[in-house]
Amino acid sequence: MDFIAGFNDIRLFQWIAMITAASLAVVMLIIKVPQTEHATRLTRAKSTVALTYLFCAFIFGFTLSHHNIADYDIFSAMTMLINVAFSATTLSFSLINLLGHRYIDFSKLLITLFAIFLVSIGLVELFFNGEKRMMNTALIASIVMFSLLCIYYIIIFDRWYKHSIMMLEKYYDEDEEHKLKWVKFCFILAMLTDMFVLVYLIFLKGFMFIYIGFYILFLLYFAGNFISFLGSHKLLLDAFGHYTISQAEKASKKKRRISRKKETDSSKAQADAFESIRKTLDEWVRQKKYREYDKSREEIAAEIGTTKELLNQYFSQELGKDFRTWRTELRIEDAKNLLLSDRKMSSNLIGEMVGFSDRSNFHRQFTKLVGCSPKHWRDVSGELDGAE
């Protein structure tokens, strides 16, 4: 207890960080990923995050074991740079691995980690040998390399994030970015956390305990969002898995398209098929099925009694628009009526009722198609011309 009472602020924060990281690592290892057909990459990401937290706990423990050395603040800043370099690499790999439809090359991760390990050993040796001039040079070189590494991660993450949004929207026919916002925010937060330590090393002195406090909050926030995602990942991974399977079956799909083309070349057969789709869609609309969300286009086509390809063909040739646009228009018309018929109901609840799973998407689509916000539409009782 006397040892603990003698801690200054930075050591106390390092102890808290070590215990927090170790505890979260154990929780990550204990939690089991719900088994789905395409959950393998989530299991790998979970294991990588757990190992990252264990390494963080080790670095904090290693730093604390040298608490009596001179220039402890400088030593702490250097080990913190090592810590964030390792965590930036592994956490970026974990998040990108979730987004990619195939695994990011694991060998590149190992090579990067090995390089970080060698640089870390060199920095520690130079520090203990008292080679301050060489250590400063090596530290500057390390900061430059780490900054370039972060830029590389940002470029790769941005590419895969956009690709993942595209896959989700193709699979569910919705604006599904809200399902991945936590991934984007955690990545941005990780990059900012990494950059803060660089700012400290270059400009600030004596405030490392504040940075470590911020780092503890980051570890907790990241772990909380990741653990929450473990129980709600199915929609996301099903879409990614569908993309993977569709890529693997590309050749066979091409053959089926050729076969389908032969079957539908007859104009009479196509007209009969389109008439059947039209009648089924009329009933589908009457039952307000367009209000349902989180359904893939394959599931909707199956409900209508056709295929996704033939449904797309019907909308393209007969209506001159795609299914998603047509359904959005139905939802907005429904919302317009509800806004006027039930003025006590909130516009957000109406948006959810007509099929928009995301509030901001509902307001964006309403404004785009109607020319005003849901609130303004209700305020003028739908008389836009009169209001102008």
Secondary structure in CASP SS format (residue, H / E / C, confidence):
PFRMAT SS
TARGET T0000
AUTHOR 0000-0000-0000
METHOD secondary structure of the structure
MODEL  1
M C 1.00
D H 1.00
F H 1.00
I H 1.00
A H 1.00
G C 1.00
F C 1.00
N C 1.00
D H 1.00
I H 1.00
R H 1.00
L H 1.00
F H 1.00
Q H 1.00
W H 1.00
I H 1.00
A H 1.00
M H 1.00
I H 1.00
T H 1.00
A H 1.00
A H 1.00
S H 1.00
L H 1.00
A H 1.00
V H 1.00
V H 1.00
M H 1.00
L H 1.00
I H 1.00
I C 1.00
K C 1.00
V C 1.00
P C 1.00
Q C 1.00
T C 1.00
E C 1.00
H C 1.00
A C 1.00
T H 1.00
R H 1.00
L H 1.00
T H 1.00
R H 1.00
A H 1.00
K H 1.00
S H 1.00
T H 1.00
V H 1.00
A H 1.00
L H 1.00
T H 1.00
Y H 1.00
L H 1.00
F H 1.00
C H 1.00
A H 1.00
F H 1.00
I H 1.00
F H 1.00
G H 1.00
F H 1.00
T H 1.00
L H 1.00
S C 1.00
H C 1.00
H C 1.00
N C 1.00
I C 1.00
A C 1.00
D C 1.00
Y H 1.00
D H 1.00
I H 1.00
F H 1.00
S H 1.00
A H 1.00
M H 1.00
T H 1.00
M H 1.00
L H 1.00
I H 1.00
N H 1.00
V H 1.00
A H 1.00
F H 1.00
S H 1.00
A H 1.00
T H 1.00
T H 1.00
L H 1.00
S H 1.00
F H 1.00
S H 1.00
L H 1.00
I H 1.00
N H 1.00
L H 1.00
L H 1.00
G C 1.00
H C 1.00
R C 1.00
Y C 1.00
I C 1.00
D C 1.00
F H 1.00
S H 1.00
K H 1.00
L H 1.00
L H 1.00
I H 1.00
T H 1.00
L H 1.00
F H 1.00
A H 1.00
I H 1.00
F H 1.00
L H 1.00
V H 1.00
S H 1.00
I H 1.00
G H 1.00
L H 1.00
V H 1.00
E H 1.00
L H 1.00
F H 1.00
F H 1.00
N C 1.00
G C 1.00
E C 1.00
K H 1.00
R H 1.00
M H 1.00
M H 1.00
N H 1.00
T H 1.00
A H 1.00
L H 1.00
I H 1.00
A H 1.00
S H 1.00
I H 1.00
V H 1.00
M H 1.00
F H 1.00
S H 1.00
L H 1.00
L H 1.00
C H 1.00
I H 1.00
Y H 1.00
Y H 1.00
I H 1.00
I H 1.00
I H 1.00
F H 1.00
D H 1.00
R H 1.00
W H 1.00
Y H 1.00
K H 1.00
H H 1.00
S H 1.00
I H 1.00
M H 1.00
M H 1.00
L H 1.00
E H 1.00
K H 1.00
Y H 1.00
Y H 1.00
D C 1.00
E C 1.00
D C 1.00
E C 1.00
E H 1.00
H H 1.00
K H 1.00
L C 1.00
K H 1.00
W H 1.00
V H 1.00
K H 1.00
F H 1.00
C H 1.00
F H 1.00
I H 1.00
L H 1.00
A H 1.00
M H 1.00
L H 1.00
T H 1.00
D H 1.00
M H 1.00
F H 1.00
V H 1.00
L H 1.00
V H 1.00
Y H 1.00
L H 1.00
I H 1.00
F C 1.00
L C 1.00
K C 1.00
G C 1.00
F C 1.00
M H 1.00
F H 1.00
I H 1.00
Y H 1.00
I H 1.00
G H 1.00
F H 1.00
Y H 1.00
I H 1.00
L H 1.00
F H 1.00
L H 1.00
L H 1.00
Y H 1.00
F H 1.00
A H 1.00
G H 1.00
N H 1.00
F H 1.00
I H 1.00
S H 1.00
F H 1.00
L H 1.00
G C 1.00
S C 1.00
H C 1.00
K H 1.00
L H 1.00
L H 1.00
L H 1.00
D H 1.00
A H 1.00
F H 1.00
G H 1.00
H H 1.00
Y H 1.00
T H 1.00
I H 1.00
S H 1.00
Q H 1.00
A H 1.00
E C 1.00
K H 1.00
A H 1.00
S H 1.00
K H 1.00
K H 1.00
K H 1.00
R H 1.00
R H 1.00
I H 1.00
S H 1.00
R H 1.00
K H 1.00
K H 1.00
E H 1.00
T H 1.00
D C 1.00
S C 1.00
S H 1.00
K H 1.00
A H 1.00
Q H 1.00
A H 1.00
D H 1.00
A H 1.00
F H 1.00
E H 1.00
S H 1.00
I H 1.00
R H 1.00
K H 1.00
T H 1.00
L H 1.00
D H 1.00
E H 1.00
W H 1.00
V H 1.00
R H 1.00
Q C 1.00
K C 1.00
K H 1.00
Y H 1.00
R H 1.00
E C 1.00
Y C 1.00
D C 1.00
K C 1.00
S C 1.00
R H 1.00
E H 1.00
E H 1.00
I H 1.00
A H 1.00
A H 1.00
E H 1.00
I H 1.00
G C 1.00
T C 1.00
T C 1.00
K H 1.00
E H 1.00
L H 1.00
L H 1.00
N H 1.00
Q H 1.00
Y H 1.00
F H 1.00
S H 1.00
Q H 1.00
E H 1.00
L H 1.00
G C 1.00
K C 1.00
D C 1.00
F H 1.00
R H 1.00
T H 1.00
W H 1.00
R H 1.00
T H 1.00
E H 1.00
L H 1.00
R H 1.00
I H 1.00
E H 1.00
D H 1.00
A H 1.00
K H 1.00
N H 1.00
L H 1.00
L H 1.00
L H 1.00
S H 1.00
D C 1.00
R C 1.00
K C 1.00
M C 1.00
S C 1.00
S H 1.00
N H 1.00
L H 1.00
I H 1.00
G H 1.00
E H 1.00
M H 1.00
V H 1.00
G C 1.00
F C 1.00
S C 1.00
D C 1.00
R H 1.00
S H 1.00
N H 1.00
F H 1.00
H H 1.00
R H 1.00
Q H 1.00
F H 1.00
T H 1.00
K H 1.00
L H 1.00
V H 1.00
G C 1.00
C C 1.00
S C 1.00
P H 1.00
K H 1.00
H H 1.00
W H 1.00
R H 1.00
D H 1.00
V C 1.00
S C 1.00
G C 1.00
E C 1.00
L H 1.00
D H 1.00
G H 1.00
A H 1.00
E C 1.00
END
